[in-house]
């Protein structure tokens, strides 16, 4: 094996270890919450030694920051459409539909993101709050930009406050997701329909 191939193989093994460790961390956080998760438990859940997570990330705060970035990237990849929707309303409805599809069958990484967000609200959460805040702002700004472009082209009523509506939309989606995590009687289909009706009424260009 050449030196180049050996170095690439090492990089691949390191990338694989990081992915498995982050997946294990997401699973554990979704099960017991971030405060009870240890680096040793993450290493064991990933199928490695108890000390590998410490060796790989250095500390729990460093791992948590990397995990927030990882789960946020995966979350945004799922929500990003393959093709640009035809209108701001179509874009908003596409986002809602995809979000509810994810919540209906919540993967460990997305469950972990919701738990991390709730933990950042309920506690000082120094390991994750700053990263979660930044990620939320980026998400909100992306939705805001779509609505602002719609206002400039006349596809969104002037009465719509783009940042305000973006914030409310995220709040509705996340609120329903959190409710459904603790109460399996939540009717996700009905919730989705109501959110879609609210958006359609608000974004219709003939709305008052």
N, C-alpha and C positions, 0 to 999 in steps of 0.2 A: 504493500500500500504506500503510495506517495505521501510526502509531507502535506501536500495540499488536500489530498483525500482524507488523511488522518485528521487534519484541522477541521475539515467540513464535517466529518463524522462526529467529532467532539462537539461541534456547534449544534448539530442535529440532536445529539443526546441531551445537551443542555436545554435546548428549546423544548424537547419532549418532556424533560423533567419539570420544567417550569409550567408547561401546560397542565400536566397531571397534578402538580402541587396546587395550582390555582383552582382547578376543578374540584380537588379535594377540599380546599378552603371554602369554596362556594357551597358545597354540599353540607359541610359542618356548620357554617354560619346559618344556612337555611333551617337546620335542625335545632341548634342550641343557642344561636345568637353569637355575635362577635366577641362579647366579653368572656365567654366560656371556652372559646377556641384557643388552643395552644399550638405552637409550632410543631411540637412533638406529635400531637394528634394528627396534624395535617400530613406530616411525613408518613405516619403509619397508614392513614387512610389512602394515601397515594400509592402505597405499596413499597415505600422506601424505608430507610432507617429513620429513627426518631430525630436524628440530628441534621438530616439533609435540608429541611426547610430553613433552618438557621444558617447552614452553610451557604445556601443559595441566595437568600434574601438579606441575611444579616440580623434582622430584627422583625418583631411583629408589626410595628408601625410601617416599616418599609414594605412588608408583604401586603398589608392592608391597602396601602396607596396603590401598589401595583394591581391588586385585585379590583379596586374601584375602576381603574383605567380599563382593565380587561373586561369586566362585566358591562361597563358602559359601551365599549367598542362593539361587543357582541350584540348588545341591545340595539344600538343604532344601526348596525348592519341589517338586522332583521326588519327594522322599521323603514329603512331606505328603499324606495320603490325602484324596480328595474328600469322603468320608464317614467319620465316626468309627467305627472297628471296634467290634464288639459286646463284645469282652472283651480283657483284657490280652494273652492268648495270640494272639488274632486280630490285635491291633495289632502284636505282635512279629513274627508270621509275615508280615504285610503289609509291614513294614519290610524284612525279610530278602528277600522276593520282589522288591521294587522295587530294592533295592540290587544284587542279583545281575543283574537285568535291565539296570541301568545299566552294571555292570562288563563284561557280555558284549558291549556295544557302546559303549565308553567315549568320550564326547565330549571334546573338547580341554579344556573348562573343568574337568571332573571329573578328568581325567588331571593337569591342572596342580595341582589341590588335593592329590592324593596325592603328587605330586612336592614340593610346598611343605611338606607335613607331614613327609615323609622328610628333606628338607633341614633342617627345624627340629630334628629329632632328631639329625642327623649333625653339624651345625655350630651356631655361635652364632646364626646367622640373625637378626640384629637387625631386619631389614626385615619379617620375617613371624612370628617365633616367638610374640610376645605376642598378635597377632591370631589365630593358629591355636589357641593355648591357650584363649583366650576362646571361640572358636567351638566347640571341642571340649567345653568345660564346659557350654555352652548345650545342645548336642546330648545330652550325657550326662544333664543335669538334666531334659530333656523325657522321656527314656525312664524315668528314675528316678521321675518324677511319676506316670507311667502305672502302674508297678509298685506304687508306694505306695498309689495309689487301689485297686488290685486287692487288696492286703493288707487294706485297711480294709473291703472288701466281702466278703472271704472267697474271692475269685476267684484269689488268689495265695497259696501256702502261707506260713505264718509263718516257715518256715525260710529263705525267700529274702531275701537282703540286696539291696534294690532298687538302691542305688548300685553295689554290687559286681557284680551281674548286668549292669547297664547298661554298666559299664566292660568286662566280659568280652565282651559281645555286640559292642560297637564294635571291640574288639581282634580278635575273630574275623573280622568283616567286612572290616576294613581290612587285616588280615594276608593274607587270601585275595586281595584286590584287588591288593596289592603283589606277591604271588607271581605272579599271573597276568600282571602287566605285564612281568615279566622271563622268564617261562617259559610258552610257549604250549601246553605239554603239561598244564597244570593243568586238571583236569576240573571246571569250574564247576558243572555239574549235580549231580555227586556231592557237592561241597562244600556246595552249598545244601541238599541232602537231609539231610546230616549235621547241619548247624546247626539245621535245622527239627526234627529228631528230638531233639536235645539240649534245645532250648527247650521242646518239647512235654513231655518227661519232667520237666523242672525246674519247669514252671509248672502241671502237672496238680495239682489241689487235693487229690488223694489221694496225692501224692508224699510220701515219708517226710521 
